[in-house]
Amino acid sequence: MSQKSQRHLKTSLLSAALIAAGIGFTGAVQATETLRFAHVYETSEPFHRWAEWAAGEIEERTEGRYRISVHPASSLGNEQDINEALGLGTVDIIYTGTQFAGRYYGPMGIAGAPYMFRDFDHWQAYAESDLFQEIAEGFQDATNNVPIALNYYGERHVTSNEPINVPEDMQRLRIRVPGAPLYMMFPRAAGANPTPIAFDETYLALQQGVVDAQENPLPAIRAMAFHEVQDVINLTGHVTDSLVTIISGIRWNQLSEEDQEIFREVLQEAAQNNTNDILQAEAELAAWFEEQGNTINEVDREPFRDVTVPYHLGDDADWDEETYERLQALGQ
C-alpha cells in the first residue's frame, strides 16, 4: 500500500473514531433531560422548598435521566401564563390553584369554591377519594395534562384595615382576588367588589389603596408581607384551598412507565410534605402576627357560610349536583 493510501486510511479511521466519539458524547448529553417546574410562590414558602426536594429526588431516582429546574415567584409568568405554558409543553410541571385548573375542566374547580369543605378533615377525605381521581382523569381527558396530587394551601382569610365581623361589613369593599371566577364567589355573596390582581402585584395594590382588602392563607400573608400594609386579619376561613400539581401531557407521554411511577411517587410525597408544613404554619402564625402588631379577628363564620352556600349550585358552578352531593358526603 502506498504512503498516500496509508495516510488516507489513517485519516478515515481517525474520522470514524471522532464521529463515534461524538455520537457517544452526544448520547451522554441527551441522556439527561432538563425539565422546568414553574410556580408563583416565594422561595420562603414550603411549596418551593418541596419542589426543589422533588427535583433532587427525581434526578436521583431516575439515575440522572431527568434534571428539574424550579422557577419560583412568577419568574415564568403568572398563574394563567404557566397553565398555558403547560399545554404548550414549554413548562413541564406546575403548581396551580384548583380554581385556575377549573378553567380548563370545570369540575376541578369544585375544591376551590368557598365553604365547600367543612374543615381540613373533609378536604383530606376529598384529596384521597375516588371522586378526586375521577375528576383528575376527566381533567386529563380534557387537556392531556396529568394532575398528580392536591397540596393543602390553607384556609383563606380576609385582611383589611377595619374589622369584618358580618357579611354587611364587606358591602362595596374593594377586595383583591386571583384572576379566576371562583375566587369571586365569596366576595360577591357578601356584597363586596372583587378585583382580580396578580399575586405578585398585590402588595403594591394594597399599599397604594387600589384595593381595600385581600384574602389568602396565613402562610401566604406572611410570605408576601401583606400584614405590613393591612392591620386586621379576619379569620373568615372562607376557602379551604388547594394547589394541584400537574405534569404536562406532552412530557408525561414521553416518560416510560417506570419513570411515570417515579414522578408520581415523588410529587405525591412532596404534596404531603407541603400539607404538613402548611398545617404547622397555620397553627403558629396567628400568635406571630399578633407579635407584629396585627389584630387577629375571630369571626363567626356561619353568617358568611349562609350567604355563600346557595351559590354552590348556581350559575358559577361548573360541576353537576351529583358531584357536589358526593363531595359533601365524604368524611361523614
Secondary structure, DSSP 8 states (H G I E B T S, - for coil): --HHHHHHHHHHHHHHHHHHHHHHHHHHHHTSEEEEEE-SS-TTSHHHHHHHHHHHHHHHHTTTSEEEEEE-TTTT--HHHHHHHHHHTS--EEEEEHHHHTTTSGGGGGGGSTT-SSSHHHHHHHHTSHHHHHHHHHHHHHHS-EEEEEEEEEEEEEEESS---SGGGGTT-EEEE-SSGGGGHHHHHTT-EEEE--GGGHHHHHHTTS-SEEEE-HHHHHHTTGGGT--EEEEEEEEEEEEEEEE-HHHHTTS-HHHHHHHHHHHHHHHHHHHHHHHHHHHHHHHHHHHTT-EEE----HHHHHHHGGGGGSTT--S-HHHHHHHHHTT-
